[in-house]
Amino acid sequence: MNEVFGSIWWLIVSLGILVTFHEFGHFWVARRLGVRVLRFSVGFGRPLWRRTAKSGTEYQVAMIPLGGYVKFLDENEGDVPPELAHQAFNRQSVWRRFAIVFAGPFFNLILCLALLWGMFVLGKQALSPVVGQVSGIAAAAGFQPDEQLLDIDGIQTPTWTDAAIALTTAALDRRKVAVTTRSASGSEARHELDMAELKDDIDETSALREIGLVPRQMLLPPTVGGLTADGPAAAAGLREGDVIERIGSEDVRWYNELTPVIQRQASAGQPLDIRVRRGGATLSVSLSPARISDDDGRQRWVIGITPARASIEYDALFRYGPMDAVPAAFSETWRLTHSTLGMLGRMLIGRASIQNLSGPISIAQYANASAQQGPSWFLYFLAVLSLSLCIMNLLPIPILDGGHLLYYLIEIIKGSPVSERVLIAGQYVGLALLAGLMGLAFYVDLAR
């Protein structure tokens, strides 16, 4: 239950910060261009707090915290005294209206840069791009365990996240990529991955697995975390904390190697000789694995153990001074923008799954998880969400900022505003598109 309340709280905090800054962009530029602002509201619905400034602007905090708005003086929304007509939004030139509307998404972009700057100053934890296991087309391309991924198609990959995004993108596009690696001994090598060899039904969630590259930090040691009551391992005397080093004639390095090794060694129908390390001693036990049937009817051999719980340990820290963090923030913003736009494009043409959409449930969960991980993670989450808000608002959908900007561009080209009929039709289309997008995001959230 604490996780639920935590998710709700951090969702409110996150959206409160991002939406307020977005609306402040509209507000600040409008005031600078001489447009009268009637109300600046954080949240919707009944006001919980309200104050009117000397300028006549009403500031309020409303009951529903998931959003906010800025209300301008506008002849299309009510009567305007003649002496104030020049301060009405609708009386401004098309370029001024364009600037006021564009300011909201632009301020989200500025906020993204500022948050990333703060994250780099505090220090960004990450996983170094070191390969733990190799299989599939990666093994065929010559990759070896313990190699570090240096760059992909000439673009540096200082973290596993950078490498994963580049490889997943190439996999979705089914194109070849060149990967430069460095071995544990320091020698460099160049490998070519032909993503056209992957299965046709892969998506971004299975791409890395199908490529055959597993990060070293994701691998668990072959430690016994739990024992099945009356299972073969318990009967043979294995204990929690034992580290399995060898089964039959095969050495074991990671926990996920246990299952395939057990299947190969048990196929002979003989008891398994298992070597384990217990404390500082090495022991040998013999057990007969049990044969069970999975839900799909397939049979497999098991010895009755479960893995020890382990948390991911970050082994890289990127921290910059205040000056060096500026170009780092710009670089990361560009990478995130390129990645987000690329994924949106692939979703539109069907190359990427709609599972990439995140609705309020997922966003709340991510907000809570990042807040628990520390300030730098929460700043990174806010930066990604702010950039997403910027990009989504610039989509040419009526009722969004991008829809209004599209109308203004048409007005600039044709020399006159779009007709009232077009505006009304656009509102209906925009509402339908937005409702459909929100419904899809909710569906993906619930299905997830």
Rosetta blueprint (number, residue, H / E / L):
1 M L
2 N H
3 E H
4 V H
5 F H
6 G H
7 S H
8 I H
9 W H
10 W H
11 L H
12 I H
13 V H
14 S H
15 L H
16 G H
17 I H
18 L H
19 V H
20 T H
21 F H
22 H H
23 E H
24 F H
25 G H
26 H H
27 F H
28 W H
29 V H
30 A H
31 R H
32 R H
33 L L
34 G L
35 V L
36 R L
37 V E
38 L E
39 R E
40 F E
41 S E
42 V E
43 G E
44 F E
45 G E
46 R E
47 P E
48 L E
49 W E
50 R E
51 R E
52 T E
53 A L
54 K L
55 S L
56 G L
57 T L
58 E E
59 Y E
60 Q E
61 V E
62 A E
63 M E
64 I E
65 P E
66 L E
67 G E
68 G E
69 Y E
70 V E
71 K E
72 F E
73 L L
74 D L
75 E L
76 N L
77 E L
78 G L
79 D L
80 V L
81 P L
82 P H
83 E H
84 L H
85 A H
86 H H
87 Q H
88 A L
89 F H
90 N H
91 R H
92 Q L
93 S L
94 V H
95 W H
96 R H
97 R H
98 F H
99 A H
100 I H
101 V H
102 F H
103 A H
104 G H
105 P H
106 F H
107 F H
108 N H
109 L H
110 I H
111 L H
112 C H
113 L H
114 A H
115 L H
116 L H
117 W H
118 G H
119 M H
120 F H
121 V H
122 L H
123 G L
124 K E
125 Q E
126 A E
127 L L
128 S L
129 P L
130 V E
131 V E
132 G E
133 Q E
134 V E
135 S L
136 G H
137 I H
138 A H
139 A H
140 A H
141 A L
142 G L
143 F L
144 Q L
145 P L
146 D L
147 E L
148 Q E
149 L E
150 L E
151 D E
152 I E
153 D L
154 G L
155 I E
156 Q E
157 T L
158 P L
159 T L
160 W H
161 T H
162 D H
163 A H
164 A H
165 I H
166 A H
167 L H
168 T H
169 T H
170 A H
171 A H
172 L H
173 D H
174 R L
175 R L
176 K E
177 V E
178 A E
179 V E
180 T E
181 T E
182 R E
183 S L
184 A L
185 S L
186 G L
187 S L
188 E E
189 A E
190 R E
191 H E
192 E E
193 L E
194 D E
195 M H
196 A H
197 E H
198 L L
199 K L
200 D L
201 D L
202 I L
203 D L
204 E L
205 T L
206 S L
207 A H
208 L H
209 R H
210 E H
211 I H
212 G L
213 L E
214 V E
215 P E
216 R H
217 Q H
218 M H
219 L L
220 L L
221 P L
222 P L
223 T E
224 V E
225 G E
226 G E
227 L E
228 T L
229 A L
230 D L
231 G L
232 P H
233 A H
234 A H
235 A H
236 A H
237 G L
238 L L
239 R L
240 E L
241 G L
242 D L
243 V E
244 I E
245 E E
246 R E
247 I E
248 G L
249 S L
250 E E
251 D E
252 V L
253 R L
254 W L
255 Y H
256 N H
257 E H
258 L H
259 T H
260 P H
261 V H
262 I H
263 Q H
264 R H
265 Q H
266 A H
267 S L
268 A L
269 G L
270 Q L
271 P L
272 L E
273 D E
274 I E
275 R E
276 V E
277 R E
278 R E
279 G L
280 G L
281 A E
282 T E
283 L E
284 S E
285 V E
286 S E
287 L E
288 S L
289 P L
290 A E
291 R E
292 I E
293 S E
294 D L
295 D L
296 D L
297 G L
298 R L
299 Q E
300 R E
301 W E
302 V E
303 I L
304 G L
305 I E
306 T E
307 P E
308 A L
309 R L
310 A L
311 S L
312 I L
313 E L
314 Y L
315 D L
316 A E
317 L E
318 F E
319 R L
320 Y L
321 G L
322 P L
323 M L
324 D L
325 A H
326 V H
327 P H
328 A H
329 A H
330 F H
331 S H
332 E H
333 T H
334 W H
335 R H
336 L H
337 T H
338 H H
339 S H
340 T H
341 L H
342 G H
343 M H
344 L H
345 G H
346 R H
347 M H
348 L H
349 I L
350 G L
351 R L
352 A L
353 S L
354 I H
355 Q H
356 N H
357 L L
358 S L
359 G L
360 P H
361 I H
362 S H
363 I H
364 A H
365 Q H
366 Y H
367 A H
368 N H
369 A H
370 S H
371 A H
372 Q H
373 Q H
374 G L
375 P H
376 S H
377 W H
378 F H
379 L H
380 Y H
381 F H
382 L H
383 A H
384 V H
385 L H
386 S H
387 L H
388 S H
389 L H
390 C H
391 I H
392 M H
393 N H
394 L L
395 L L
396 P L
397 I L
398 P L
399 I L
400 L L
401 D H
402 G H
403 G H
404 H H
405 L H
406 L H
407 Y H
408 Y H
409 L H
410 I H
411 E H
412 I H
413 I H
414 K H
415 G L
416 S L
417 P L
418 V L
419 S L
420 E H
421 R H
422 V H
423 L H
424 I H
425 A H
426 G H
427 Q H
428 Y H
429 V H
430 G H
431 L H
432 A H
433 L H
434 L H
435 A H
436 G H
437 L H
438 M H
439 G H
440 L H
441 A H
442 F H
443 Y H
444 V H
445 D H
446 L H
447 A H
448 R L
